[in-house]
Amino acid sequence: MQGEIRRGTAEMTAAMLISGTIGWFVVMSGQPVSGVVFWRCFFGALTLLVICAGLGLIRPGVISLRALGIAILGGIAIVANWLLLFASYSHASISIATTVYNTQPFMLLVLGALFLGERITATKLFWLGLSFAGMVAIVEAKPQADTVSGSYGLGILMALGAAFFYALAALAAKRLRGTPPHLIALIQVATGIVMLAPITDFSKLPADTGSWMILIALGVIHTGLMYVLLYGAIQKLPTHLTGALSFIYPVAAILVDRFAFGHALQPMQVAGAAVILFAAAGMNLGWSPGRLVRLPAAKS
C-alpha cells in the first residue's frame, strides 16, 4: 500500500511539474494560439491513440453513444479552456494567468450546485469569499510595464473564462464515471482537431525543427504522457493527497515564468496569488476555517 502511494505521489508530482512548463512551451512555439492548440490536439491524439490501442480500448462497445456525446461536449469545453488560457499569457503573464486559473474549484462548486444538486456549505462559501478577495488584490495590482503586452484586465478575464470551461469539462467528466479516462482524453483532443482545423492557418507552419519539437512535446508530453501520469496517480492516491500535490502546478508555473522570462510578481500580486492558492487548498482539502483559527491559539 505504501509503495503504491509513493508511486502515485511520484506520478502526480511529475504530472504537475509537466503542467507547470506548458506556458513556456506555448510562448516559445511562436505560433498563434489556435495553431498551438490544434497541434497539441493533433500530436496528443496520436499519442493517446497508441495508448488506448495498447490498453484494448479501441473496440466496439467500450463507450455508449450517450457517453460519447458527453465526452465530445467536454472536449469542446477543454479546447475552449486551452484557447483562453494560452491567450491570457500575453496579457497577464504566465504567473498571474495560472494563479487566476486555479479558481476552477470554485467554478465547479457553483456548477455542481446548479446542475448536480450539490450543497454549498458555509465553509465552502468562506473559501469562495477568500478567493474572491485574492482576485480583487490581483486586479487592483499594477503590473510592470515591460512584463506583459495588451490589457492586463483582459488577461485576467481570459484566465477566468479558461477556469470556467475547465469546470464545465470536469462537470462532464463527473457524468462519465466508469468510462476509461484515457479514452475520454482521446475523444477530447480528437474533438479539438475537428474544431480547430477550419481556422488553423496551415500556410504559416513552423519553419524550423526546434519549433516543431516544441509542438510535438506539447502533444506527446504535455497531453499524452501527462494524462497517463495524472490518471495513474488519481487511481493510487487518496483524494486529499491528490488535492495537495495539485498545487505544484501553479508554483512550478510561477517559477518558470520568473526564471525563463524574468517576470517578477508585484507585492500585491504575490499577496493575491497566495490568498487564492490558500483558499483553493482549503477548498480541495476540506479545511475548516474555525479549526485553522483554533490551532494557533491552542499552541500559544
Phi, psi and omega in degrees: 000313179295324178296321179293320179294319178297318179294317178298321178297317178296318180294317181294319179298315179297318180298318181288325176294320176298315179300323182294343180261000183303315182304318180298314181296320180298312182295316184287345179294330180071010182262155172301154184303317181298324178292319178300314182291322178300310183291329174298315178295318183297305181288330175294321179295318178300316181295312183290332176296317177297315181297313181296322178296320179294330179271000179075028184264353179265079179203157181299145175087356180290327182223139179280164178298321179296314179296323178298316179298317179294320179296322178294317177298320176297324178295319177300317180294319183291326178290318176299323178298313179296317181301313182290317182296313182294323179292331183289338183301321184282348180258322187234008182076156180298319183299307183292316180301316181293321179295313179297323179300333181281014168276002183304326178300329181283326173299316180294326177301311182293316180296322178297322178292322183285319190249339181246359179070021179285144185275136174263113183273170178298323178298316179295322177296324177299311181294325177296316178295321179295319178298320178296321178298319177297323178296318179299318179300318180292318180297321182284342182291152178255112180288157175299143185298327183265007184278318185225162172245157179081202186266123178297315180298321178297320178299319179295317178297321178296318180295321176296319177298319178299318179297321179297314181291327175296319179296323176297319178296320178294323177297319177296320180298327179296333179277357186245026178300132182098345176273132181306123185297326179294327178290321176301314180298319179298315179298320182296313182288328175295322175299319179298322178299314180295320181296316191264343181305318181293337184251002179274130181274097183281355177278348180242058179282158177305140185264352183226162182296322182301317180294320177296321180296324178296315180294320177296319179297321178299325180278312185283311186273307186281350177241294183299300182296318182297320177298316181299313179296315183296310181292326176296320179292317182300325180289337185259335190258149170293155186303318184295326180286323175300316179296318181294316183289340180295341181279359170295326183302302181295325179296316178297319180296320178296318180293318178298316180297323182288313187273332180276324185239357178071022181274105179262136179285145174285157183308318180292326177292319177300315180297314180296318179297317180298319181295317180297314181293323178295316180295318179295323177296315178300321180292311183293324187264359176071032179291147175260124180305320180296322180292322179296325179287321184288328184299312177297324180295319181295322181290328181283000000 
